[in-house]
Amino acid sequence: MEYDEPLFFKVMQYAANADRDVVDMVSGNPDWEPPQALRDGLHEYADADIEDFQYPPSEGLRELREEIAERRNVSVDQVVVTNGAGEANYLAMARAMERDAGDEIILTDPVYPYYPGKTTMLDGEARFVPTERDGSLDPAKVRDVASDDTACIVVNTPNNPTGAVYGRETMEELVAIAEEHDALLVADEVYDHFDFSGRFESALTIDSEHRVVVTSYSKSMAITGYRVGYAVFPDSHVKAAKTRHMLVNVTGSRPAQQAVLHALRNTDADYYEETRAMLRERIDAFTDALDAAGAEYSRPDGAFYVLARFDDFPGTLDNVYTLIDEAGVAGMPGEAFGTARDEWIRFALVTPRAEEAAARLADYF
Amino acid sequence: MEYDEPLFFKVMQYAANADRDVVDMVSGNPDWEPPQALRDGLHEYADADIEDFQYPPSEGLRELREEIAERRNVSVDQVVVTNGAGEANYLAMARAMERDAGDEIILTDPVYPYYPGKTTMLDGEARFVPTERDGSLDPAKVRDVASDDTACIVVNTPNNPTGAVYGRETMEELVAIAEEHDALLVADEVYDHFDFSGRFESALTIDSEHRVVVTSYSKSMAITGYRVGYAVFPDSHVKAAKTRHMLVNVTGSRPAQQAVLHALRNTDADYYEETRAMLRERIDAFTDALDAAGAEYSRPDGAFYVLARFDDFPGTLDNVYTLIDEAGVAGMPGEAFGTARDEWIRFALVTPRAEEAAARLADYF
């Protein structure tokens, strides 16, 4: 299994070099505006005193951590501001592995490819649990695989690539399994602002020394390049996580943290609601056209991806290239996300041309 | 041995809470202006298209890597832009350790405390080589300690805390020792713009598959909080280092990279020369006053720290607190940097009040 980004680049480059117009639905890069207050915050910071150009505290700007703690109803001491959710997941998984409490990491299939990549880097052994056809995760299947060799369980909800939102009962069960086997449940909630089902509830509401919650501003503020995320660790693990963060990165980048802090304080709920409304429209338009194309698909409860399956057209890299050349639509091959969805192709709704893309697919199939 | 930053914070906090005026010479945070073009670059970026707010390539903005490659006369493929020199050192040391080519890491004493911290995190065993009284490193002593258990040799030149600049012959010898034992020599050159001796030469000029060069813009542009650094890896190690960088951090923060790119292109040599001239004046003033105080000290050939030794006043944390309370000068205890300089106190020349601080020391002793 290749890591996410190289395969992204490969497909995106192929699409860019195509001899025709292509609707790019490959990456998870938002195509909408960040909050205006983010740009304002960056301007303001560019004129700041030189002290503000020096190291912030290793665990992140104090004011940013206080904003986060207040909004999430957690202790400020538990919050570690990281270089995006990518680093937050790494810190959580590394913490799980360094305790001599097993070396297996339970992941779902389909899976966000960075998780198995990190597992390998940490000398862990990945154990995959297939999700249901509708994308939901049956905790009983996780329980079957879990043992005292389990160091960590990593789930992503709302989910990339399936669009599933795991309900509260599922998350409670996962936390219970982690507790039974002295494992850490890592809940990666980077799509927490993109719940269309009304069922999403952060795992922060489940009190346990065995769950870590990870999120970032990459998607919610449309700033994947800023690298501002955070993890909320239980008391018994936060010190070790902060030490690793300091030894790997010293601290995160301050211009981005300052801009996010300003945006957090000066952006109202409308911004997020408007983004969701826009994505709902894209989902409707795209899935209507997929109906017309006779494709099977999963209507996302959250996040902004649609998995679609076309008869006799499995989700291989070759078929993705064929779609680029012959239909003018670029997606991600399902085989990039494991074996469970290798018949499928993932389309990211990060273009205003989603409806046009679906019409092209309908024409082609 | 505690890590650098927590002890920094401890001492800085003690100084801030003191009942009197204190000259702060604790941290390595520059107190001078960044290049104007850095602020301009940040303003320009704040108004950029939304595509520029998304993920840069994992290994860093292409244009930034090209600027670096051209200036350093290396292949662009060898350049990995990192979250400061901190991450670059981590990537290099982790790469050295993951090859099954030994688990010992040779460090100097005195040592920059992050290196032993990273060594422990990587399950390595630190072997310390004492430097000479003038701060220079005798490669023969490194050779005595090196063996096929040596995975890595980490040196910092110009050196924090001694101010020593290792000459070309020393660096050639260290590379040769690394080659003999299949180790990686990591040359941390973050103070490369602060050479007062004229003897500094980057290890990049020594061609070898066994040396990694690390540096950053934190000190040269007075932006320790931006976290933009880079490593130049040999061909045989760069791919593995890029993979780890991607799996840990995905990529570095883009606002900071864009600002640094703009500053690199639009800052002339005068900026760096003026900073050096200012630091030379501070060194002169501070060491003249130390002479008056009857202290032993090392006049730095590079970087911006002065180690000073006062009779019957060893460099303990307690004595540093005493100096804060009774002399109104805050430095870092020499014992923070290992055993070799535990009689000494390090003063960072990051304040225009360096001369005043030295006068206070002269009064006190």
Chai-1 contact restraints between the chains, C-beta under 6 A:
chainA,res_idxA,chainB,res_idxB,connection_type,confidence,min_distance_angstrom,max_distance_angstrom,comment,restraint_id
A,E5,B,S58,contact,1.0,0.0,6.0,A-B,restraint_1
A,N29,B,Q54,contact,1.0,0.0,6.0,A-B,restraint_2
A,E33,B,I50,contact,1.0,0.0,6.0,A-B,restraint_3
A,P34,B,F53,contact,1.0,0.0,6.0,A-B,restraint_4
A,R39,B,A46,contact,1.0,0.0,6.0,A-B,restraint_5
A,L42,B,A46,contact,1.0,0.0,6.0,A-B,restraint_6
A,H43,B,A46,contact,1.0,0.0,6.0,A-B,restraint_7
A,A46,B,R39,contact,1.0,0.0,6.0,A-B,restraint_8
A,A46,B,L42,contact,1.0,0.0,6.0,A-B,restraint_9
A,A46,B,H43,contact,1.0,0.0,6.0,A-B,restraint_10
A,I50,B,E33,contact,1.0,0.0,6.0,A-B,restraint_11
A,F53,B,P34,contact,1.0,0.0,6.0,A-B,restraint_12
A,F53,B,I223,contact,1.0,0.0,6.0,A-B,restraint_13
A,F53,B,G225,contact,1.0,0.0,6.0,A-B,restraint_14
A,Q54,B,N29,contact,1.0,0.0,6.0,A-B,restraint_15
A,Q54,B,T224,contact,1.0,0.0,6.0,A-B,restraint_16
A,Q54,B,G225,contact,1.0,0.0,6.0,A-B,restraint_17
A,Y55,B,T224,contact,1.0,0.0,6.0,A-B,restraint_18
A,Y55,B,G225,contact,1.0,0.0,6.0,A-B,restraint_19
A,P56,B,G225,contact,1.0,0.0,6.0,A-B,restraint_20
A,S58,B,E5,contact,1.0,0.0,6.0,A-B,restraint_21
A,N83,B,N83,contact,1.0,0.0,6.0,A-B,restraint_22
A,N83,B,N249,contact,1.0,0.0,6.0,A-B,restraint_23
A,G84,B,V250,contact,1.0,0.0,6.0,A-B,restraint_24
A,G86,B,N249,contact,1.0,0.0,6.0,A-B,restraint_25
A,G86,B,V250,contact,1.0,0.0,6.0,A-B,restraint_26
A,E87,B,N249,contact,1.0,0.0,6.0,A-B,restraint_27
A,Y90,B,V248,contact,1.0,0.0,6.0,A-B,restraint_28
A,G117,B,L247,contact,1.0,0.0,6.0,A-B,restraint_29
A,K118,B,L247,contact,1.0,0.0,6.0,A-B,restraint_30
A,M121,B,L247,contact,1.0,0.0,6.0,A-B,restraint_31
A,I223,B,F53,contact,1.0,0.0,6.0,A-B,restraint_32
A,T224,B,Q54,contact,1.0,0.0,6.0,A-B,restraint_33
A,T224,B,Y55,contact,1.0,0.0,6.0,A-B,restraint_34
A,G225,B,F53,contact,1.0,0.0,6.0,A-B,restraint_35
A,G225,B,Q54,contact,1.0,0.0,6.0,A-B,restraint_36
A,G225,B,Y55,contact,1.0,0.0,6.0,A-B,restraint_37
A,G225,B,P56,contact,1.0,0.0,6.0,A-B,restraint_38
A,G225,B,R254,contact,1.0,0.0,6.0,A-B,restraint_39
A,Y226,B,S253,contact,1.0,0.0,6.0,A-B,restraint_40
A,R227,B,S253,contact,1.0,0.0,6.0,A-B,restraint_41
A,L247,B,G117,contact,1.0,0.0,6.0,A-B,restraint_42
A,L247,B,K118,contact,1.0,0.0,6.0,A-B,restraint_43
A,L247,B,M121,contact,1.0,0.0,6.0,A-B,restraint_44
A,V248,B,Y90,contact,1.0,0.0,6.0,A-B,restraint_45
A,N249,B,N83,contact,1.0,0.0,6.0,A-B,restraint_46
A,N249,B,G86,contact,1.0,0.0,6.0,A-B,restraint_47
A,N249,B,E87,contact,1.0,0.0,6.0,A-B,restraint_48
A,V250,B,G84,contact,1.0,0.0,6.0,A-B,restraint_49
A,V250,B,G86,contact,1.0,0.0,6.0,A-B,restraint_50
A,S253,B,Y226,contact,1.0,0.0,6.0,A-B,restraint_51
A,S253,B,R227,contact,1.0,0.0,6.0,A-B,restraint_52
A,S253,B,S253,contact,1.0,0.0,6.0,A-B,restraint_53
A,S253,B,A256,contact,1.0,0.0,6.0,A-B,restraint_54
A,R254,B,G225,contact,1.0,0.0,6.0,A-B,restraint_55
A,P255,B,P255,contact,1.0,0.0,6.0,A-B,restraint_56
A,P255,B,A256,contact,1.0,0.0,6.0,A-B,restraint_57
A,A256,B,S253,contact,1.0,0.0,6.0,A-B,restraint_58
A,A256,B,P255,contact,1.0,0.0,6.0,A-B,restraint_59
